[in-house]
Amino acid sequence: MNTTDEYWDIDGSSLNVPGWNLSTLGGRFTVPPLRGEDTTCPYVPGDQHGDYVPGSRVLTFNMWLAGADRSSGALNVDQRRAWNDNWKYLTRLFWTPKREFVVTRRLWLTDPDAETDAGVIQTTTARGFYSAGLDAQMTGRTRATFTVDVKLADPFFYGPVVETTIDVADPEVITNPGDFDAGHRNISVVLHGPLTNPTLTNSTPDPDVWVKYLGSLDTGKTLTLNIEAFTAIASAPPDIAIPEYSLNRGGYISHGGAHNWMGLVRGTNTLTLTADSGAGHAVVRFQPPYL
């Protein structure tokens, strides 16, 4: 049972239940620090502004824990044993040395698609791991407060997948509602034949960001561009077992305008698919990154 509609969870286990809860908001709404540096140039006043990118960040969860049934909050239990069980549960939840866990956040925000001043719960997820804390400060035998620091190596929370289909020579506007560019994580482009030498261009950034496949896709064939991994995987011919590595067409990809093959700036983006021939289409999928 969650005590609020704005609740957080770790790997699906809520942090806002009657047996334990978040006591303050401080530390969980920080912005990531910026990585980069300015360059000092001879005979030029000041410094040349460098290219900065968001770095990792740490979220601090300030919590309390009680010797009560964690689902109902009932105290008609063995409170000492309930406190011990709850503490054991939370330490196993946060302390996962060999892997990252999923942090899910829910915030009550204005619904951007509503015609009236309506609200909506925005659910976003990040990946984190234990950094420090989990030192219980006892305020009684069956009650304690504690903090736990969770490091997000990737500093962003990601929203649900947004999918857009782009036909040849028919520009589409894709809106990235996130707080940062989408292009370094959780974005893909799938080219669907028939297409010959297709190029997908985002004309909103300056300069344009574009990616091109130097080859042909027959009707029913696809080429999946994993933007983060820099892989271009072609669909296999029917009834023929071909190892995935032999289907990688990464050597036939050219691009320009950015380090990544494709990206979406914050806000609206105009994307166009062109080709030497063919009437296929492209499908762009991404998850908006939020602070």
C-alpha positions as CSV (number, residue, x, y, z in Angstrom):
1,M,0.0,0.0,0.0
2,N,1.5,3.3,-1.1
3,T,1.0,6.3,1.2
4,T,1.1,8.8,-1.7
5,D,0.6,8.9,-5.5
6,E,4.0,10.6,-5.8
7,Y,6.0,7.5,-4.8
8,W,9.4,6.1,-5.6
9,D,10.4,2.5,-5.9
10,I,13.6,0.4,-6.3
11,D,13.3,-2.6,-8.5
12,G,9.5,-2.4,-8.1
13,S,9.5,-2.1,-4.3
14,S,8.0,1.1,-3.1
15,L,9.8,3.5,-0.7
16,N,6.6,5.1,0.4
17,V,4.8,2.4,2.4
18,P,3.5,2.4,6.1
19,G,6.5,0.5,7.3
20,W,9.1,2.9,5.9
21,N,9.0,6.1,4.1
22,L,10.9,9.1,2.7
23,S,11.1,11.9,5.2
24,T,12.3,14.8,3.1
25,L,12.6,15.8,-0.6
26,G,16.1,17.2,-0.2
27,G,18.8,15.6,-2.3
28,R,16.4,13.9,-4.8
29,F,15.9,16.8,-7.1
30,T,19.5,17.8,-7.8
31,V,20.8,18.5,-11.3
32,P,23.8,16.7,-12.6
33,P,27.2,18.5,-12.5
34,L,28.8,19.4,-15.8
35,R,32.0,17.8,-17.2
36,G,34.4,19.8,-19.3
37,E,36.7,22.7,-19.2
38,D,37.4,26.1,-20.9
39,T,40.4,26.6,-23.0
40,T,42.9,29.4,-22.5
41,C,44.2,30.9,-25.8
42,P,47.3,33.1,-26.1
43,Y,46.6,36.8,-26.6
44,V,42.9,36.3,-26.2
45,P,41.1,37.8,-23.1
46,G,39.5,35.3,-20.9
47,D,38.9,31.7,-21.9
48,Q,37.2,30.0,-24.8
49,H,34.0,28.3,-23.5
50,G,34.3,24.5,-23.7
51,D,31.9,21.8,-24.6
52,Y,30.3,20.6,-21.3
53,V,28.2,17.5,-20.8
54,P,26.2,16.3,-17.8
55,G,28.2,14.1,-15.4
56,S,27.0,11.4,-13.0
57,R,25.1,12.4,-9.9
58,V,24.1,11.1,-6.5
59,L,20.6,11.1,-5.1
60,T,20.2,11.1,-1.3
61,F,17.2,9.4,0.2
62,N,16.4,10.5,3.8
63,M,14.1,7.8,5.3
64,W,12.5,6.5,8.5
65,L,11.8,2.9,9.4
66,A,9.4,1.5,11.9
67,G,8.7,-1.9,13.5
68,A,5.4,-2.3,11.8
69,D,3.8,-4.4,9.0
70,R,5.3,-2.8,6.0
71,S,2.2,-3.1,3.9
72,S,-0.5,-2.0,6.3
73,G,1.4,-0.2,9.0
74,A,-0.3,-2.4,11.7
75,L,1.5,-2.4,15.1
76,N,-0.3,-5.5,16.4
77,V,2.8,-7.5,15.4
78,D,6.1,-8.4,17.1
79,Q,7.5,-4.9,16.6
80,R,11.1,-5.9,17.2
81,R,11.0,-8.7,14.7
82,A,9.1,-6.5,12.2
83,W,11.8,-3.8,12.5
84,N,14.6,-6.4,12.0
85,D,12.7,-7.9,9.0
86,N,12.1,-4.4,7.4
87,W,15.7,-3.4,7.9
88,K,17.0,-6.6,6.3
89,Y,14.6,-6.1,3.4
90,L,15.8,-2.5,2.7
91,T,19.5,-3.3,3.0
92,R,19.1,-6.1,0.4
93,L,17.0,-3.8,-1.7
94,F,19.7,-1.0,-1.9
95,W,22.9,-2.9,-1.5
96,T,23.4,-4.8,-4.8
97,P,27.2,-4.8,-5.3
98,K,27.2,-6.6,-8.6
99,R,24.5,-4.7,-10.5
100,E,22.5,-1.5,-11.0
101,F,18.9,-1.4,-9.8
102,V,16.0,0.4,-11.4
103,V,14.9,3.6,-9.7
104,T,11.3,4.7,-10.6
105,R,10.0,8.2,-9.9
106,R,6.5,9.4,-10.1
107,L,5.7,13.2,-10.2
108,W,2.4,15.0,-10.3
109,L,2.7,17.5,-13.2
110,T,0.6,19.5,-15.6
111,D,-0.6,17.4,-18.5
112,P,0.8,19.0,-21.6
113,D,-1.8,17.3,-23.9
114,A,-4.8,18.3,-21.9
115,E,-7.0,21.2,-23.1
116,T,-7.7,22.2,-19.5
117,D,-5.4,22.7,-16.5
118,A,-5.3,18.9,-15.8
119,G,-2.6,17.0,-14.0
120,V,-0.9,13.7,-14.8
121,I,1.5,11.4,-13.0
122,Q,4.7,11.3,-15.0
123,T,6.6,8.0,-14.4
124,T,10.3,7.9,-15.3
125,T,13.1,5.4,-14.6
126,A,16.8,5.5,-14.0
127,R,19.5,3.0,-13.1
128,G,21.4,3.4,-9.9
129,F,23.6,1.7,-7.4
130,Y,24.5,2.0,-3.7
131,S,27.0,4.7,-3.0
132,A,26.9,5.3,0.8
133,G,24.7,5.3,3.9
134,L,22.4,2.6,5.3
135,D,23.6,3.5,8.8
136,A,20.5,3.3,11.0
137,Q,20.2,6.0,13.7
138,M,18.0,4.5,16.3
139,T,15.3,6.7,17.9
140,G,13.9,3.8,19.8
141,R,14.1,0.0,19.7
142,T,11.6,-0.2,16.8
143,R,12.1,3.1,15.0
144,A,15.1,4.6,13.2
145,T,16.1,7.2,10.6
146,F,18.8,6.7,7.9
147,T,20.1,8.0,4.6
148,V,21.2,6.2,1.6
149,D,23.1,7.7,-1.4
150,V,22.3,6.3,-4.8
151,K,24.6,7.1,-7.7
152,L,23.2,7.4,-11.2
153,A,26.1,6.8,-13.6
154,D,23.8,7.9,-16.3
155,P,22.2,11.0,-14.6
156,F,18.9,11.0,-16.4
157,F,15.5,9.5,-15.8
158,Y,13.8,8.2,-18.9
159,G,10.2,8.4,-19.9
160,P,8.1,6.0,-22.0
161,V,9.1,5.2,-25.5
162,V,8.0,7.7,-28.2
163,E,7.7,6.2,-31.7
164,T,7.3,8.1,-35.0
165,T,7.1,6.8,-38.6
166,I,8.7,8.9,-41.3
167,D,7.9,8.3,-45.0
168,V,10.2,9.2,-47.8
169,A,10.1,12.9,-48.7
170,D,7.4,13.5,-46.0
171,P,9.0,15.5,-43.1
172,E,7.8,14.7,-39.6
173,V,8.1,16.8,-36.5
174,I,9.2,14.9,-33.4
175,T,8.9,16.5,-30.0
176,N,11.5,15.6,-27.4
177,P,9.8,16.7,-24.1
178,G,12.8,15.8,-22.0
179,D,15.3,18.1,-20.3
180,F,18.2,17.2,-22.5
181,D,19.1,16.0,-26.0
182,A,18.0,12.4,-26.9
183,G,20.8,10.6,-28.7
184,H,23.3,9.1,-26.3
185,R,20.9,6.5,-24.8
186,N,17.7,4.6,-25.6
187,I,17.3,5.8,-29.2
188,S,17.1,3.7,-32.4
189,V,16.2,4.1,-36.1
190,V,14.7,1.2,-38.1
191,L,14.8,1.6,-41.9
192,H,12.2,-0.4,-43.8
193,G,12.6,-1.2,-47.5
194,P,12.3,-0.7,-50.3
195,L,15.0,1.9,-50.0
196,T,18.3,2.6,-51.9
197,N,20.9,4.8,-50.2
198,P,18.5,6.2,-47.6
199,T,19.4,9.3,-45.6
200,L,17.6,10.5,-42.4
201,T,18.2,14.1,-41.6
202,N,17.3,16.2,-38.5
203,S,17.3,19.8,-39.8
204,T,16.6,21.5,-36.5
205,P,20.2,21.4,-35.1
206,D,22.8,23.7,-36.6
207,P,24.5,22.1,-38.4
208,D,22.1,19.4,-39.6
209,V,22.5,15.9,-38.1
210,W,22.2,13.1,-40.7
211,V,22.8,9.4,-41.1
212,K,23.0,7.5,-44.4
213,Y,23.0,3.8,-45.3
214,L,25.1,3.1,-48.4
215,G,23.2,0.2,-49.7
216,S,19.8,-1.2,-50.6
217,L,16.9,-2.7,-48.7
218,D,14.4,-4.8,-50.5
219,T,10.7,-4.8,-49.7
220,G,10.1,-6.3,-46.3
221,K,13.8,-6.0,-45.2
222,T,14.9,-3.8,-42.3
223,L,18.1,-2.2,-41.0
224,T,18.1,-1.3,-37.3
225,L,20.5,1.4,-36.2
226,N,21.3,1.3,-32.5
227,I,22.5,4.8,-31.9
228,E,24.1,4.2,-28.6
229,A,26.0,1.0,-29.7
230,F,26.9,2.2,-33.2
231,T,25.5,-1.0,-34.8
232,A,23.5,-1.4,-37.9
233,I,21.8,-4.8,-38.0
234,A,20.1,-6.0,-41.2
235,S,17.2,-8.5,-41.1
236,A,18.2,-12.0,-42.1
237,P,16.9,-13.6,-45.3
238,P,14.0,-16.0,-44.5
239,D,14.7,-19.5,-43.4
240,I,18.5,-18.9,-43.3
241,A,20.4,-19.0,-40.0
242,I,23.0,-16.2,-40.2
243,P,25.0,-15.1,-37.1
244,E,24.1,-11.6,-36.0
245,Y,27.7,-10.3,-36.5
246,S,27.5,-11.2,-40.2
247,L,24.4,-9.0,-40.5
248,N,26.2,-5.9,-39.1
249,R,26.3,-3.2,-41.8
250,G,28.1,-0.6,-39.6
251,G,30.8,-0.2,-42.3
252,Y,28.1,1.0,-44.7
253,I,27.0,3.9,-42.5
254,S,28.1,7.5,-42.9
255,H,26.9,10.4,-40.8
256,G,27.6,14.1,-40.0
257,G,26.7,16.9,-37.7
258,A,27.2,15.2,-34.4
259,H,29.3,12.5,-32.7
260,N,26.2,10.2,-32.6
261,W,24.6,8.9,-35.8
262,M,21.3,10.6,-34.9
263,G,20.0,12.8,-32.1
264,L,17.0,14.9,-31.1
265,V,17.5,18.3,-29.4
266,R,15.2,19.3,-26.6
267,G,11.8,20.5,-28.0
268,T,10.7,20.1,-31.6
269,N,12.8,18.4,-34.3
270,T,12.1,18.2,-38.1
271,L,13.2,14.9,-39.6
272,T,13.2,14.0,-43.3
273,L,13.9,10.7,-45.0
274,T,15.3,10.8,-48.5
275,A,16.5,8.0,-50.8
276,D,17.8,7.5,-54.4
277,S,14.8,5.2,-54.9
278,G,12.2,3.3,-53.0
279,A,9.1,4.2,-51.1
280,G,10.0,2.7,-47.7
281,H,10.0,4.4,-44.3
282,A,11.9,4.9,-41.1
283,V,10.7,4.4,-37.5
284,V,12.4,6.5,-34.8
285,R,12.1,5.3,-31.2
286,F,13.5,7.1,-28.2
287,Q,12.9,7.7,-24.5
288,P,13.0,11.4,-23.4
289,P,15.7,12.1,-20.8
290,Y,14.5,14.0,-17.7
291,L,16.4,15.5,-14.8
